[in-house]
Amino acid sequence: MVCWPQVRRRPLEPYSQEEYILGAKQRVRVLFVCLGNICRSPTAEAVFRHKASLSGAEIEIDSAGTTSYHSGALPDSRARAAGEARGYDFGGIQARRIRSEDFVEFDLILAADRGNLADLTALCPPEHRHKIKLLLSFSTAQELEVPDPYYDGEQGFEHVLDLIESACDGLLNTIGAQGHRT
């Protein structure tokens, strides 16, 4: 069994003065966001954690929801089943609502769909809005949004996983191209 890094659920440490002086952050902070933080964003967190760990990239990864409907809940059992069948670990992930400090602490805030994007933009201070993007903007898929599989069957969760894997590959390539390696 492979052990993945613990999920960060406490406030992030600020970048060091050296990191700012050098003009390059040594670690990148990525937050995945969907509506309730039980299907799409925890899946993206688990997938990206796995891929980042394998690549050696130094990335801090978390997920959140735009609502608090499911705060404290584990990821949806169907999302976990689909992800675990492909080798992803959802350990330590619990639903939470996005916090105002997330907009300051994270370098990239990736929304699952346009509704999430609009909600995040409305909540975010103007000086941090450049950090918010659609997750699938890093994907080669034709879709622009990760559909919410909550009311779909197993195929819906598999499709979401396919889209998220593609986006996470593209995101990792983008981060790697900017030189964020350990």
Summary of the structure (lengths in Angstrom):
residues: 182
radius of gyration: 15.3
end to end distance: 23.4
largest distance: 50.1
contacts: 573
relative contact order: 0.20
helix: 43%
strand: 13%
